[in-house]
Amino acid sequence: ASNTPRDASSIPRDASSIPRDAGSILRDASSIPRDVTGILGDATSIPGDATSIPAHASSITVGSFGYVGNEMSEKALDLFEKIDLKLD
């Protein structure tokens, strides 16, 4: 049985339920479905205190944390190379 929606009516029309920062994503990681965590391995082992992660951290940053945590440093470096840095 597939979990894929049959039509777009089940897709939320607003993003109010999406966490606004990477810290909240990591704090709530134990509620993320297992197939979504992929590279994170055991999401419940992620520390609950993610206050050191900046609010503007991107999905690339969070994904890289997952790769590093699973000793996949080459993949983490590949992701960081994709970041478009705009230095002040």
N, C-alpha and C positions, 0 to 999 in steps of 0.2 A: 504494500500500500504506500502510495506516494503522499508526501505532505505538501505538494505543490498545489496552490489555489487553482480552482477551475476557472475563475474569472477575476477581474481586477476589483470587484466590489469588496473583497476582503482585505485589500491593501489600505492601510490608514491614509487619510487625505491630508493629515498634518504631521509634523515631526515632533509634536509635544512630548511623546514618550521616548524620544531618542536622547540619550545622555549628551550634555553639551560639552563635556571635557573628558579627556582620557582618564583622569583620576576616577571619575564616577563609573566609567566603563570597567576599570580594574576592580573597584570596590564591589561592583555588582557582578563580577565575572562568574560566580557560582551559579547565577541564574541564566547564563548564556547557554543555549542548546549545544550539546557536545559536537555536532557536526559543524557548527559555526566556529568553534574555538580552534579547530584544526591544528595549527602550529603551536598553540599554547599548551598542548598536552593536557595535564590535569589542571583545569582552571581553578579548582577549589584550593590549590596550593599557592595561589597568588596572594601576596601579602595584602591585608585589608587596608593598610595605610599607604595610600598612593599620593600623599600630599606633595611629594617631591617632584611629581610629574607636572610640567606646566600645562595650564588650561588649553593652550593652543596646540598641544601635541596632536599630530595627525595619525591617521590609521597606519601610515608607514612607520611612524615611531612606535606605536603600540605593537604592530606586527613584528618589528625588529626585536622588541623586548621578548616576544614569544620565541623567536628563533634563538636568541642568545640564551634564554632559559633552558632551551632544549639542545644546547651545544651545537648549534648550526650557524656559526659565526659568519661563514661565507655568504649565506643567504641574507643575514642581517646587513652585512656590508653592501650587498647588491641593492637592498631596499634603500639604505641611506644615500647611496649614489643617485637615486632617483629624486631626492628632495631638491626642490628649486629654492635655494637660499637667497634671500634678499637682505644683504647686510646694510646696516645704517651707516 
